Amino acid sequence: MYRVTREIAFCYGHRLLNYEGKCKHLHGHNGRAVIVLEAQSLDARGMLVDFVEIKQKVQRWIDENLDHNMLLCRDDPILPVLVEQGERVFVMDANPTAENIARLIFERTADEGLPVVEVILWETEKCYAAYSSPA
Ligand SMILES: Nc1nc2c(c(=O)[nH]1)N=C([C@H](O)[C@H](O)COP(=O)(O)OP(=O)(O)OP(=O)(O)O)CN2
């Protein structure tokens, strides 16, 4: 089995709903997403997937949608205020935890047709969450 990974750094703001702690307030992170692809065989070039293809498909989407953006839950009461002020937001159906951001990037990578098996989202230097293919 072969694996390739590419790391994508991006900055985002968020806050957690239904959470008692400092993360219930608006704050930001320098996050890193690690995209893990897996396959049993290689193409004629000897590659599982060209690292450049991961950049073109996944990093571009992250740059355009998540980077320097506020990731907020659809139910967040501050959402209409920010929209009214012309602020940039990315609306999530779920609470914007590291787990749910990892899943969001996983599903986007799969939608691009890449053989993704895991996405790790480093939210801080010390904490990460991962989402992998259902068994
Ligand atoms: N399982 C999860 N736990 C937490 C999440 C999360 O997404 N999933 N998110 C947060 C906060 O958003 C953020 O990550 C801050 O965490 P915290 O450890 O409190 O902050 P620091 O890394 O700055 O820790 P210090 O010890 O204050 O340096 C919380 N939990």
The ligand as an SDF file (V2000), in Angstrom:
LIG
                    3D

 30 31  0  0  0  0  0  0  0  0999 V2000
  -12.0330   18.1220   20.8350 N   0  0  0  0  0  0  0  0  0  0  0  0
  -11.8790   19.4670   20.6930 C   0  0  0  0  0  0  0  0  0  0  0  0
  -11.5620   20.2200   21.7660 N   0  0  0  0  0  0  0  0  0  0  0  0
  -11.3880   21.5520   21.6200 C   0  0  0  0  0  0  0  0  0  0  0  0
  -11.5170   22.1630   20.3600 C   0  0  0  0  0  0  0  0  0  0  0  0
  -11.8690   21.3420   19.2530 C   0  0  0  0  0  0  0  0  0  0  0  0
  -12.0170   21.8160   18.1150 O   0  0  0  0  0  0  0  0  0  0  0  0
  -12.0390   20.0110   19.4580 N   0  0  0  0  0  0  0  0  0  0  0  0
  -11.2730   23.4990   20.2210 N   0  0  0  0  0  0  0  0  0  0  0  0
  -10.8640   24.2590   21.2010 C   0  0  0  0  0  0  0  0  0  0  0  0
  -10.4620   25.6750   20.9050 C   0  0  0  0  0  0  0  0  0  0  0  0
  -11.0480   26.1550   19.7260 O   0  0  0  0  0  0  0  0  0  0  0  0
   -8.9370   25.8670   20.7090 C   0  0  0  0  0  0  0  0  0  0  0  0
   -8.3400   24.7720   20.0770 O   0  0  0  0  0  0  0  0  0  0  0  0
   -8.2110   26.2310   21.9830 C   0  0  0  0  0  0  0  0  0  0  0  0
   -7.8510   25.1230   22.7670 O   0  0  0  0  0  0  0  0  0  0  0  0
   -7.0410   25.2990   24.1200 P   0  0  0  0  0  0  0  0  0  0  0  0
   -6.2700   24.0530   24.3390 O   0  0  0  0  0  0  0  0  0  0  0  0
   -7.9280   25.7490   25.2160 O   0  0  0  0  0  0  0  0  0  0  0  0
   -6.1110   26.5300   23.8040 O   0  0  0  0  0  0  0  0  0  0  0  0
   -4.5380   26.6510   23.6620 P   0  0  0  0  0  0  0  0  0  0  0  0
   -3.9720   25.6920   22.6800 O   0  0  0  0  0  0  0  0  0  0  0  0
   -4.2760   28.0900   23.3870 O   0  0  0  0  0  0  0  0  0  0  0  0
   -4.0400   26.1980   25.0490 O   0  0  0  0  0  0  0  0  0  0  0  0
   -3.2260   26.9860   26.1490 P   0  0  0  0  0  0  0  0  0  0  0  0
   -2.9560   25.9490   27.1750 O   0  0  0  0  0  0  0  0  0  0  0  0
   -4.1510   28.0660   26.5970 O   0  0  0  0  0  0  0  0  0  0  0  0
   -1.9980   27.4990   25.4660 O   0  0  0  0  0  0  0  0  0  0  0  0
  -10.8210   23.7320   22.5810 C   0  0  0  0  0  0  0  0  0  0  0  0
  -11.0670   22.3150   22.6690 N   0  0  0  0  0  0  0  0  0  0  0  0
  1  2  1  0
  2  3  2  0
  2  8  1  0
  3  4  1  0
  4  5  2  0
  4 30  1  0
  5  6  1  0
  5  9  1  0
  6  7  2  0
  6  8  1  0
  9 10  2  0
 10 11  1  0
 10 29  1  0
 11 12  1  0
 11 13  1  0
 13 14  1  0
 13 15  1  0
 15 16  1  0
 16 17  1  0
 17 18  2  0
 17 19  1  0
 17 20  1  0
 20 21  1  0
 21 22  2  0
 21 23  1  0
 21 24  1  0
 24 25  1  0
 25 26  2  0
 25 27  1  0
 25 28  1  0
 29 30  1  0
M  END
$$$$
